[in-house]
Amino acid sequence: MAIQVEHEIHTRRRGRNIGVGLLLLGFISIVFGLTVVKVLQLGNLRSFETFDHVVRPQILPENMTTPTPEVAPEASN
């Protein structure tokens, strides 16, 4: 036989849980929206790859010729 009576504290907890859930959903929506806007404003995917606030010479247009393999110098004994 299950207990059917709901205590007043359960009602308050349910209300708080719904409030926290809505705040979490709102925060996730804001972050997702900002991400979508950022990606759409950049135009092409190449710009998205280079948008990290540091200079990476390997992805600059003048360095986009055939890649040369980097060879580690041999240690002399």
C-alpha positions as CSV (number, residue, x, y, z in Angstrom):
1,M,0.0,0.0,0.0
2,A,1.6,3.3,-1.2
3,I,1.5,6.5,0.8
4,Q,-0.6,9.0,-1.1
5,V,-0.4,12.0,1.2
6,E,2.1,14.6,0.0
7,H,3.7,16.7,2.7
8,E,4.1,20.5,2.3
9,I,7.9,20.2,2.1
10,H,7.6,18.1,-1.1
11,T,5.5,20.8,-2.7
12,R,8.2,23.4,-1.9
13,R,11.0,21.2,-3.1
14,R,9.2,20.6,-6.4
15,G,8.7,24.3,-6.9
16,R,12.4,25.0,-6.2
17,N,13.5,22.1,-8.5
18,I,11.4,23.5,-11.3
19,G,12.9,26.9,-10.8
20,V,16.4,25.6,-10.8
21,G,15.6,23.5,-13.9
22,L,14.3,26.6,-15.7
23,L,17.3,28.6,-14.8
24,L,19.6,25.9,-16.0
25,L,17.6,25.6,-19.3
26,G,17.8,29.4,-19.7
27,F,21.6,29.4,-19.2
28,I,22.1,26.5,-21.7
29,S,19.9,28.4,-24.2
30,I,22.0,31.5,-23.8
31,V,25.3,29.7,-24.3
32,F,23.9,27.7,-27.3
33,G,22.5,30.9,-28.9
34,L,25.8,32.8,-28.5
35,T,27.7,29.9,-30.0
36,V,25.3,29.8,-33.0
37,V,25.6,33.5,-33.5
38,K,29.4,33.4,-33.3
39,V,29.7,30.7,-35.9
40,L,27.2,32.3,-38.3
41,Q,28.9,35.7,-38.1
42,L,32.3,34.3,-39.0
43,G,31.1,33.3,-42.5
44,N,33.3,30.4,-43.4
45,L,34.6,27.5,-41.3
46,R,38.2,28.5,-42.0
47,S,37.7,31.7,-40.0
48,F,36.3,29.7,-37.2
49,E,39.4,27.6,-37.0
50,T,41.7,30.6,-36.9
51,F,39.7,32.5,-34.2
52,D,41.6,31.6,-31.1
53,H,43.4,34.9,-30.3
54,V,46.9,33.5,-30.9
55,V,49.1,33.6,-34.0
56,R,49.6,30.1,-35.4
57,P,52.1,30.5,-38.3
58,Q,51.1,27.1,-39.8
59,I,47.7,28.4,-40.7
60,L,48.6,31.8,-42.1
61,P,47.8,32.1,-45.9
62,E,51.4,32.7,-46.9
63,N,52.4,29.4,-45.2
64,M,49.7,27.3,-46.8
65,T,52.0,25.8,-49.4
66,T,53.1,22.2,-49.3
67,P,53.8,21.2,-45.7
68,T,57.4,20.2,-44.9
69,P,57.8,17.5,-42.3
70,E,59.6,18.6,-39.2
71,V,62.7,16.5,-38.5
72,A,64.0,16.4,-35.0
73,P,67.8,17.0,-34.8
74,E,69.8,13.9,-34.0
75,A,71.6,13.8,-30.7
76,S,75.3,13.5,-31.0
77,N,77.1,11.1,-28.7
